[in-house]
Amino acid sequence: MSSTSNEATAAPDIGRSPGAARAATPAAHLYRVAWRWHLYAGLFVIPFLVVLALSGGVYLFKPQLDRLMYPQTVAPAETALLPSQQLAAAQVAYPGATVTKFKPAPAPDRSAEVLLTSEGGRDLTVFVDPYTARVLGERDEKDNLQYYALKLHTELLAGDLGDRAIEIAACWAIVLLISGLYLWWPRKAFKVWGTLLPRLDRSNRRIFYRDLHVVPGFWAALLVFFMLITGLPATGFWGEQFVNVWGHFPEQMWDDVPRSTSPKAASPPGGGQADREEQRPAPAADDSARATLDSVVATAERRAIAPGYSVGLPQGPEGVYTVSVFPDDPAGEAMLHIDQYSGDVLADIRWQQYGVVPRAVELGLALHEGRYFGLANQLLMLGACVAVVLLAVTGTVMWWTRRPKGRIGAPATPRDMPLWRGAAAIMVVLGAVFPLMGLSLLAVLALDHLLVDRIPALRRILA
């Protein structure tokens, strides 16, 4: 093998010009193809990844931002008022509102929260001092910084279309990581500088930006991959299909919620007078003996539901009280469904009843959102967000400054390119596991073969 061939196949330089890698060896061909797909994937996903990183970085610190922006802190007192009294204060302050949830104070110095829909149709969280029942303030649930950060992060403020775009971009980001690691892999003698540590000599801009892209990319690859994988179950298409096949939670949690049974409705129509006398509801079943918010909260406390839980109020005559909590540690997740008439616990679902996949999904989401091990978890994921932005900026600068003027600069696919079995297998698996990614891959291959390869003007722009 000639020295020229060695240089072409060995250099782990993502930003080389196409003419610098013309060796006819299979290794050189594979390098150019990996580079070509890395460039394609990067040009597509970089805008999405930057948006995801910036919006995710904001949402990571939602707990701290909420504490700063809204009146959630109170002066602890010896005795708190009853939950019903706290709820009543919000109802007085917002006459005509429909209350849907009540969240007891999760700590002695925290406010209680009442979720309601105001008479004007606004979804509000109202903060109430649990010791004085004073209304401290409100948060519009569809008009606040954290809401917009989450909507931008999950659907680009564009509904289902944005959700699908993010899902496709996240899948292609996996291709970007795999191809990037292939390009990073040392092909000559292993050297620490330029492989594991960046050479920050600004006198050589080519090496400076190359190392700022390649080295952080290597160190951050696993964490970024983890972020992508743990975020995908929350997408609308793949996430729904994944849950339908693998991620079933206990049925009574969401799909088969038990219903309250009104004692009066339990008496079937018809029958004689004796039958009607026998079927008449007992005195204990009248409205005065119904379950109350106070009794439901007491039940939640007796059953050791973790602090931070909320109580969903019954909706309709068959509705139930739903006590639910999704704490930072998923092992404390729980949900109770309580009959609104009798106060009986109709379902008690805990972490121990989850299957393996739901547990993995919930644990991954807690880590993804920076909740699992506190501030250190938030800072770790923030580091991943910073790495994504750094990779996007350095990759864009590296491409823009090295591309031929007026062209994209993608290396051409070699005419005598052999089948790259490993890469083909990876792409087939990714396409099968992530259908939207598979469809977009077929579309790109079709465009590349039917248009780019056949239209000289397009080839000149891409070359």
BELTANOR-V292221 format. One record per residue. N is the residue number from 0. RES is the residue in one small letter. PSI is psi in degrees with one decimal (999 if undefined). BURIAL is b if it has 16 or more other ideal C-beta (glycine too) atoms within 10 Angstrom, else e. Layout:
n=N res=RES psi=PSI burial=BURIAL
n=N res=RES psi=PSI burial=BURIAL
This chain:
n=0 res=m psi=134.3 burial=e
n=1 res=s psi=164.7 burial=e
n=2 res=s psi=-34.2 burial=e
n=3 res=t psi=-42.6 burial=e
n=4 res=s psi=-40.4 burial=b
n=5 res=n psi=-43.7 burial=b
n=6 res=e psi=-40.9 burial=b
n=7 res=a psi=-38.0 burial=b
n=8 res=t psi=-19.1 burial=b
n=9 res=a psi=-30.2 burial=e
n=10 res=a psi=118.5 burial=b
n=11 res=p psi=48.3 burial=b
n=12 res=d psi=106.0 burial=b
n=13 res=i psi=-29.6 burial=b
n=14 res=g psi=21.0 burial=b
n=15 res=r psi=151.8 burial=b
n=16 res=s psi=152.9 burial=e
n=17 res=p psi=-34.4 burial=b
n=18 res=g psi=-11.5 burial=e
n=19 res=a psi=-3.7 burial=e
n=20 res=a psi=64.3 burial=b
n=21 res=r psi=9.3 burial=e
n=22 res=a psi=146.4 burial=b
n=23 res=a psi=10.5 burial=e
n=24 res=t psi=152.4 burial=e
n=25 res=p psi=-37.9 burial=e
n=26 res=a psi=-40.1 burial=e
n=27 res=a psi=-39.6 burial=b
n=28 res=h psi=-45.9 burial=b
n=29 res=l psi=-39.0 burial=b
n=30 res=y psi=-44.8 burial=b
n=31 res=r psi=-38.9 burial=b
n=32 res=v psi=-43.4 burial=b
n=33 res=a psi=-41.7 burial=b
n=34 res=w psi=-42.8 burial=b
n=35 res=r psi=-46.3 burial=b
n=36 res=w psi=-29.3 burial=b
n=37 res=h psi=-40.7 burial=b
n=38 res=l psi=-46.6 burial=b
n=39 res=y psi=-50.2 burial=b
n=40 res=a psi=-40.0 burial=b
n=41 res=g psi=-46.5 burial=b
n=42 res=l psi=-32.5 burial=e
n=43 res=f psi=-46.3 burial=b
n=44 res=v psi=-19.7 burial=b
n=45 res=i psi=-47.1 burial=b
n=46 res=p psi=-40.5 burial=e
n=47 res=f psi=-43.2 burial=b
n=48 res=l psi=-36.7 burial=b
n=49 res=v psi=-44.3 burial=b
n=50 res=v psi=-44.5 burial=b
n=51 res=l psi=-41.6 burial=b
n=52 res=a psi=-44.2 burial=b
n=53 res=l psi=-46.5 burial=b
n=54 res=s psi=-38.0 burial=b
n=55 res=g psi=-36.7 burial=b
n=56 res=g psi=-35.5 burial=b
n=57 res=v psi=-46.7 burial=b
n=58 res=y psi=-24.5 burial=b
n=59 res=l psi=-34.2 burial=b
n=60 res=f psi=29.0 burial=b
n=61 res=k psi=-45.1 burial=b
n=62 res=p psi=-45.3 burial=b
n=63 res=q psi=-39.9 burial=e
n=64 res=l psi=-40.2 burial=b
n=65 res=d psi=-40.8 burial=e
n=66 res=r psi=-35.8 burial=e
n=67 res=l psi=-36.0 burial=e
n=68 res=m psi=-20.2 burial=e
n=69 res=y psi=153.3 burial=b
n=70 res=p psi=77.9 burial=b
n=71 res=q psi=-5.7 burial=b
n=72 res=t psi=133.6 burial=e
n=73 res=v psi=166.1 burial=b
n=74 res=a psi=118.7 burial=e
n=75 res=p psi=144.5 burial=e
n=76 res=a psi=178.6 burial=e
n=77 res=e psi=-41.0 burial=e
n=78 res=t psi=133.4 burial=e
n=79 res=a psi=153.6 burial=b
n=80 res=l psi=165.4 burial=b
n=81 res=l psi=148.4 burial=e
n=82 res=p psi=-39.4 burial=b
n=83 res=s psi=-33.2 burial=e
n=84 res=q psi=-39.0 burial=e
n=85 res=q psi=-41.9 burial=b
n=86 res=l psi=-41.2 burial=b
n=87 res=a psi=-34.1 burial=b
n=88 res=a psi=-40.4 burial=b
n=89 res=a psi=-37.7 burial=b
n=90 res=q psi=-35.3 burial=e
n=91 res=v psi=-40.9 burial=e
n=92 res=a psi=-23.2 burial=b
n=93 res=y psi=73.0 burial=b
n=94 res=p psi=140.6 burial=e
n=95 res=g psi=-3.4 burial=e
n=96 res=a psi=154.6 burial=b
n=97 res=t psi=115.2 burial=e
n=98 res=v psi=132.2 burial=b
n=99 res=t psi=-31.1 burial=e
n=100 res=k psi=151.6 burial=b
n=101 res=f psi=132.4 burial=b
n=102 res=k psi=108.2 burial=b
n=103 res=p psi=155.1 burial=b
n=104 res=a psi=125.7 burial=b
n=105 res=p psi=-12.0 burial=b
n=106 res=a psi=159.8 burial=e
n=107 res=p psi=-27.9 burial=e
n=108 res=d psi=17.5 burial=e
n=109 res=r psi=153.0 burial=b
n=110 res=s psi=157.7 burial=b
n=111 res=a psi=161.4 burial=b
n=112 res=e psi=138.1 burial=b
n=113 res=v psi=119.4 burial=b
n=114 res=l psi=126.3 burial=b
n=115 res=l psi=163.2 burial=b
n=116 res=t psi=117.3 burial=b
n=117 res=s psi=170.0 burial=b
n=118 res=e psi=-28.0 burial=e
n=119 res=g psi=2.4 burial=e
n=120 res=g psi=7.8 burial=e
n=121 res=r psi=136.9 burial=e
n=122 res=d psi=114.5 burial=e
n=123 res=l psi=146.3 burial=b
n=124 res=t psi=122.0 burial=b
n=125 res=v psi=128.7 burial=b
n=126 res=f psi=127.2 burial=b
n=127 res=v psi=133.4 burial=b
n=128 res=d psi=118.2 burial=b
n=129 res=p psi=-11.0 burial=b
n=130 res=y psi=-27.9 burial=b
n=131 res=t psi=-10.2 burial=e
n=132 res=a psi=22.5 burial=b
n=133 res=r psi=133.2 burial=e
n=134 res=v psi=121.7 burial=b
n=135 res=l psi=-26.4 burial=b
n=136 res=g psi=-169.8 burial=e
n=137 res=e psi=162.7 burial=b
n=138 res=r psi=124.8 burial=b
n=139 res=d psi=116.9 burial=e
n=140 res=e psi=-9.8 burial=e
n=141 res=k psi=19.1 burial=e
n=142 res=d psi=69.2 burial=e
n=143 res=n psi=163.5 burial=b
n=144 res=l psi=-47.1 burial=e
n=145 res=q psi=-34.5 burial=b
n=146 res=y psi=-47.5 burial=b
n=147 res=y psi=-36.0 burial=e
n=148 res=a psi=-42.5 burial=b
n=149 res=l psi=-43.6 burial=b
n=150 res=k psi=-37.6 burial=b
n=151 res=l psi=-38.9 burial=b
n=152 res=h psi=-31.3 burial=b
n=153 res=t psi=-25.3 burial=b
n=154 res=e psi=14.7 burial=b
n=155 res=l psi=24.9 burial=b
n=156 res=l psi=26.5 burial=e
n=157 res=a psi=21.3 burial=e
n=158 res=g psi=-142.7 burial=e
n=159 res=d psi=-36.3 burial=e
n=160 res=l psi=-44.3 burial=e
n=161 res=g psi=-38.4 burial=b
n=162 res=d psi=-44.2 burial=b
n=163 res=r psi=-38.8 burial=b
n=164 res=a psi=-41.8 burial=e
n=165 res=i psi=-40.0 burial=b
n=166 res=e psi=-45.3 burial=b
n=167 res=i psi=-42.9 burial=b
n=168 res=a psi=-40.2 burial=b
n=169 res=a psi=-38.7 burial=b
n=170 res=c psi=-42.2 burial=b
n=171 res=w psi=-27.2 burial=b
n=172 res=a psi=-30.4 burial=b
n=173 res=i psi=-41.5 burial=b
n=174 res=v psi=-41.1 burial=b
n=175 res=l psi=-43.2 burial=b
n=176 res=l psi=-46.1 burial=b
n=177 res=i psi=-47.1 burial=b
n=178 res=s psi=-35.9 burial=b
n=179 res=g psi=-41.4 burial=b
n=180 res=l psi=-35.9 burial=b
n=181 res=y psi=-42.7 burial=b
n=182 res=l psi=-32.0 burial=b
n=183 res=w psi=-30.3 burial=b
n=184 res=w psi=125.4 burial=e
n=185 res=p psi=130.5 burial=e
n=186 res=r psi=-7.0 burial=b
n=187 res=k psi=-156.1 burial=e
n=188 res=a psi=139.0 burial=e
n=189 res=f psi=130.4 burial=e
n=190 res=k psi=136.2 burial=e
n=191 res=v psi=-49.8 burial=e
n=192 res=w psi=125.9 burial=e
n=193 res=g psi=-12.5 burial=b
n=194 res=t psi=-53.0 burial=b
n=195 res=l psi=-22.6 burial=e
n=196 res=l psi=138.4 burial=e
n=197 res=p psi=145.0 burial=b
n=198 res=r psi=110.5 burial=e
n=199 res=l psi=44.9 burial=e
n=200 res=d psi=104.4 burial=e
n=201 res=r psi=-10.3 burial=e
n=202 res=s psi=-19.9 burial=e
n=203 res=n psi=91.1 burial=e
n=204 res=r psi=-33.3 burial=e
n=205 res=r psi=-49.4 burial=e
n=206 res=i psi=-36.3 burial=b
n=207 res=f psi=-53.8 burial=b
n=208 res=y psi=-32.5 burial=b
n=209 res=r psi=-46.8 burial=b
n=210 res=d psi=-34.1 burial=b
n=211 res=l psi=-19.8 burial=b
n=212 res=h psi=-48.4 burial=b
n=213 res=v psi=-48.5 burial=b
n=214 res=v psi=-50.5 burial=b
n=215 res=p psi=-32.4 burial=b
n=216 res=g psi=-40.6 burial=b
n=217 res=f psi=-49.7 burial=e
n=218 res=w psi=-31.8 burial=e
n=219 res=a psi=-6.8 burial=b
n=220 res=a psi=-48.0 burial=b
n=221 res=l psi=-41.8 burial=e
n=222 res=l psi=-40.9 burial=e
n=223 res=v psi=-40.1 burial=b
n=224 res=f psi=-42.3 burial=b
n=225 res=f psi=-42.2 burial=e
n=226 res=m psi=-42.4 burial=b
n=227 res=l psi=-47.1 burial=b
n=228 res=i psi=-41.3 burial=e
n=229 res=t psi=-19.2 burial=b
n=230 res=g psi=-26.2 burial=b
n=231 res=l psi=-35.9 burial=b
n=232 res=p psi=-16.3 burial=b
n=233 res=a psi=-3.3 burial=b
n=234 res=t psi=158.7 burial=b
n=235 res=g psi=-40.3 burial=b
n=236 res=f psi=-64.5 burial=b
n=237 res=w psi=-41.4 burial=b
n=238 res=g psi=-41.4 burial=b
n=239 res=e psi=-43.0 burial=e
n=240 res=q psi=-39.3 burial=e
n=241 res=f psi=-45.4 burial=b
n=242 res=v psi=-40.4 burial=b
n=243 res=n psi=-33.9 burial=e
n=244 res=v psi=-45.4 burial=e
n=245 res=w psi=-29.4 burial=e
n=246 res=g psi=34.9 burial=b
n=247 res=h psi=125.5 burial=e
n=248 res=f psi=166.2 burial=b
n=249 res=p psi=134.8 burial=b
n=250 res=e psi=-39.3 burial=e
n=251 res=q psi=-5.2 burial=b
n=252 res=m psi=-52.6 burial=b
n=253 res=w psi=-39.3 burial=e
n=254 res=d psi=-38.7 burial=e
n=255 res=d psi=58.6 burial=e
n=256 res=v psi=128.0 burial=b
n=257 res=p psi=161.2 burial=e
n=258 res=r psi=150.3 burial=b
n=259 res=s psi=146.0 burial=b
n=260 res=t psi=113.0 burial=b
n=261 res=s psi=127.2 burial=b
n=262 res=p psi=-34.5 burial=b
n=263 res=k psi=-38.1 burial=e
n=264 res=a psi=-16.4 burial=e
n=265 res=a psi=-15.1 burial=e
n=266 res=s psi=113.6 burial=e
n=267 res=p psi=147.1 burial=e
n=268 res=p psi=161.3 burial=e
n=269 res=g psi=-173.2 burial=e
n=270 res=g psi=165.2 burial=e
n=271 res=g psi=177.6 burial=e
n=272 res=q psi=-38.8 burial=e
n=273 res=a psi=-40.9 burial=e
n=274 res=d psi=-42.2 burial=e
n=275 res=r psi=-36.8 burial=e
n=276 res=e psi=-40.1 burial=e
n=277 res=e psi=-32.9 burial=e
n=278 res=q psi=-0.9 burial=e
n=279 res=r psi=133.7 burial=e
n=280 res=p psi=144.6 burial=e
n=281 res=a psi=154.8 burial=e
n=282 res=p psi=-31.2 burial=e
n=283 res=a psi=-11.1 burial=e
n=284 res=a psi=4.9 burial=b
n=285 res=d psi=174.8 burial=e
n=286 res=d psi=-30.0 burial=e
n=287 res=s psi=-18.2 burial=e
n=288 res=a psi=8.0 burial=e
n=289 res=r psi=158.0 burial=b
n=290 res=a psi=146.0 burial=b
n=291 res=t psi=167.2 burial=e
n=292 res=l psi=-40.1 burial=b
n=293 res=d psi=-44.0 burial=e
n=294 res=s psi=-33.4 burial=e
n=295 res=v psi=-43.7 burial=b
n=296 res=v psi=-40.0 burial=b
n=297 res=a psi=-39.9 burial=e
n=298 res=t psi=-43.1 burial=b
n=299 res=a psi=-39.8 burial=b
n=300 res=e psi=-41.1 burial=e
n=301 res=r psi=-34.7 burial=e
n=302 res=r psi=10.6 burial=e
n=303 res=a psi=41.6 burial=e
n=304 res=i psi=135.8 burial=b
n=305 res=a psi=145.9 burial=b
n=306 res=p psi=149.7 burial=e
n=307 res=g psi=3.9 burial=b
n=308 res=y psi=160.3 burial=b
n=309 res=s psi=157.2 burial=b
n=310 res=v psi=111.4 burial=b
n=311 res=g psi=130.2 burial=b
n=312 res=l psi=152.3 burial=b
n=313 res=p psi=138.5 burial=b
n=314 res=q psi=104.1 burial=e
n=315 res=g psi=169.9 burial=e
n=316 res=p psi=-21.2 burial=e
n=317 res=e psi=3.6 burial=e
n=318 res=g psi=162.0 burial=b
n=319 res=v psi=158.7 burial=b
n=320 res=y psi=131.2 burial=b
n=321 res=t psi=113.3 burial=b
n=322 res=v psi=123.2 burial=b
n=323 res=s psi=146.5 burial=b
n=324 res=v psi=135.0 burial=b
n=325 res=f psi=78.8 burial=b
n=326 res=p psi=177.8 burial=b
n=327 res=d psi=-38.7 burial=b
n=328 res=d psi=110.5 burial=e
n=329 res=p psi=-21.6 burial=b
n=330 res=a psi=-16.6 burial=e
n=331 res=g psi=4.5 burial=b
n=332 res=e psi=141.7 burial=b
n=333 res=a psi=156.2 burial=b
n=334 res=m psi=129.4 burial=b
n=335 res=l psi=138.1 burial=b
n=336 res=h psi=123.7 burial=b
n=337 res=i psi=130.2 burial=b
n=338 res=d psi=127.5 burial=b
n=339 res=q psi=-14.6 burial=b
n=340 res=y psi=-55.0 burial=b
n=341 res=s psi=-21.1 burial=b
n=342 res=g psi=5.6 burial=b
n=343 res=d psi=144.0 burial=e
n=344 res=v psi=111.8 burial=b
n=345 res=l psi=-26.2 burial=b
n=346 res=a psi=139.2 burial=b
n=347 res=d psi=100.5 burial=b
n=348 res=i psi=129.3 burial=b
n=349 res=r psi=171.0 burial=e
n=350 res=w psi=-35.7 burial=e
n=351 res=q psi=-19.8 burial=e
n=352 res=q psi=-6.2 burial=e
n=353 res=y psi=149.1 burial=b
n=354 res=g psi=177.8 burial=e
n=355 res=v psi=-45.6 burial=e
n=356 res=v psi=-47.6 burial=b
n=357 res=p psi=-37.4 burial=b
n=358 res=r psi=-43.4 burial=b
n=359 res=a psi=-41.1 burial=b
n=360 res=v psi=-46.2 burial=b
n=361 res=e psi=-40.4 burial=b
n=362 res=l psi=-42.9 burial=b
n=363 res=g psi=-39.8 burial=b
n=364 res=l psi=-39.7 burial=b
n=365 res=a psi=-40.2 burial=b
n=366 res=l psi=-41.6 burial=b
n=367 res=h psi=-40.7 burial=b
n=368 res=e psi=1.2 burial=b
n=369 res=g psi=28.6 burial=b
n=370 res=r psi=-21.6 burial=b
n=371 res=y psi=-47.0 burial=b
n=372 res=f psi=45.1 burial=e
n=373 res=g psi=-147.9 burial=e
n=374 res=l psi=-37.8 burial=e
n=375 res=a psi=-39.1 burial=e
n=376 res=n psi=-43.5 burial=b
n=377 res=q psi=-44.2 burial=b
n=378 res=l psi=-35.8 burial=e
n=379 res=l psi=-47.0 burial=e
n=380 res=m psi=-31.4 burial=b
n=381 res=l psi=-38.7 burial=b
n=382 res=g psi=-39.0 burial=e
n=383 res=a psi=-40.2 burial=b
n=384 res=c psi=-43.4 burial=b
n=385 res=v psi=-40.9 burial=e
n=386 res=a psi=-41.2 burial=b
n=387 res=v psi=-45.9 burial=b
n=388 res=v psi=-42.9 burial=e
n=389 res=l psi=-45.3 burial=b
n=390 res=l psi=-39.0 burial=b
n=391 res=a psi=-45.2 burial=b
n=392 res=v psi=-49.7 burial=e
n=393 res=t psi=-37.7 burial=b
n=394 res=g psi=-41.0 burial=b
n=395 res=t psi=-44.5 burial=b
n=396 res=v psi=-44.4 burial=b
n=397 res=m psi=-44.4 burial=b
n=398 res=w psi=-45.5 burial=b
n=399 res=w psi=-39.0 burial=e
n=400 res=t psi=-19.9 burial=e
n=401 res=r psi=-15.8 burial=b
n=402 res=r psi=149.6 burial=b
n=403 res=p psi=144.6 burial=e
n=404 res=k psi=128.8 burial=e
n=405 res=g psi=7.5 burial=e
n=406 res=r psi=161.2 burial=e
n=407 res=i psi=-38.2 burial=e
n=408 res=g psi=20.6 burial=b
n=409 res=a psi=134.1 burial=b
n=410 res=p psi=141.0 burial=b
n=411 res=a psi=148.6 burial=e
n=412 res=t psi=126.4 burial=e
n=413 res=p psi=139.4 burial=b
n=414 res=r psi=-34.6 burial=e
n=415 res=d psi=31.8 burial=e
n=416 res=m psi=120.2 burial=e
n=417 res=p psi=163.8 burial=e
n=418 res=l psi=123.4 burial=e
n=419 res=w psi=90.9 burial=e
n=420 res=r psi=-43.2 burial=e
n=421 res=g psi=-48.3 burial=e
n=422 res=a psi=-40.5 burial=b
n=423 res=a psi=-41.3 burial=e
n=424 res=a psi=-42.5 burial=e
n=425 res=i psi=-44.9 burial=e
n=426 res=m psi=-37.3 burial=b
n=427 res=v psi=-43.6 burial=e
n=428 res=v psi=-46.7 burial=e
n=429 res=l psi=-41.3 burial=b
n=430 res=g psi=-34.6 burial=b
n=431 res=a psi=-40.1 burial=e
n=432 res=v psi=-37.7 burial=e
n=433 res=f psi=91.1 burial=b
n=434 res=p psi=-40.2 burial=e
n=435 res=l psi=-36.1 burial=b
n=436 res=m psi=-41.0 burial=b
n=437 res=g psi=-42.5 burial=b
n=438 res=l psi=-42.5 burial=e
n=439 res=s psi=-34.6 burial=b
n=440 res=l psi=-45.4 burial=b
n=441 res=l psi=-39.2 burial=e
n=442 res=a psi=-42.4 burial=e
n=443 res=v psi=-43.5 burial=b
n=444 res=l psi=-40.5 burial=e
n=445 res=a psi=-44.2 burial=e
n=446 res=l psi=-41.6 burial=e
n=447 res=d psi=-39.5 burial=b
n=448 res=h psi=-43.9 burial=e
n=449 res=l psi=-30.5 burial=e
n=450 res=l psi=-58.2 burial=e
n=451 res=v psi=-45.9 burial=b
n=452 res=d psi=-19.5 burial=e
n=453 res=r psi=-12.1 burial=e
n=454 res=i psi=107.3 burial=e
n=455 res=p psi=-37.2 burial=e
n=456 res=a psi=-41.1 burial=e
n=457 res=l psi=-38.6 burial=e
n=458 res=r psi=-39.2 burial=e
n=459 res=r psi=-36.7 burial=e
n=460 res=i psi=-41.1 burial=e
n=461 res=l psi=-27.9 burial=b
n=462 res=a psi=999 burial=b
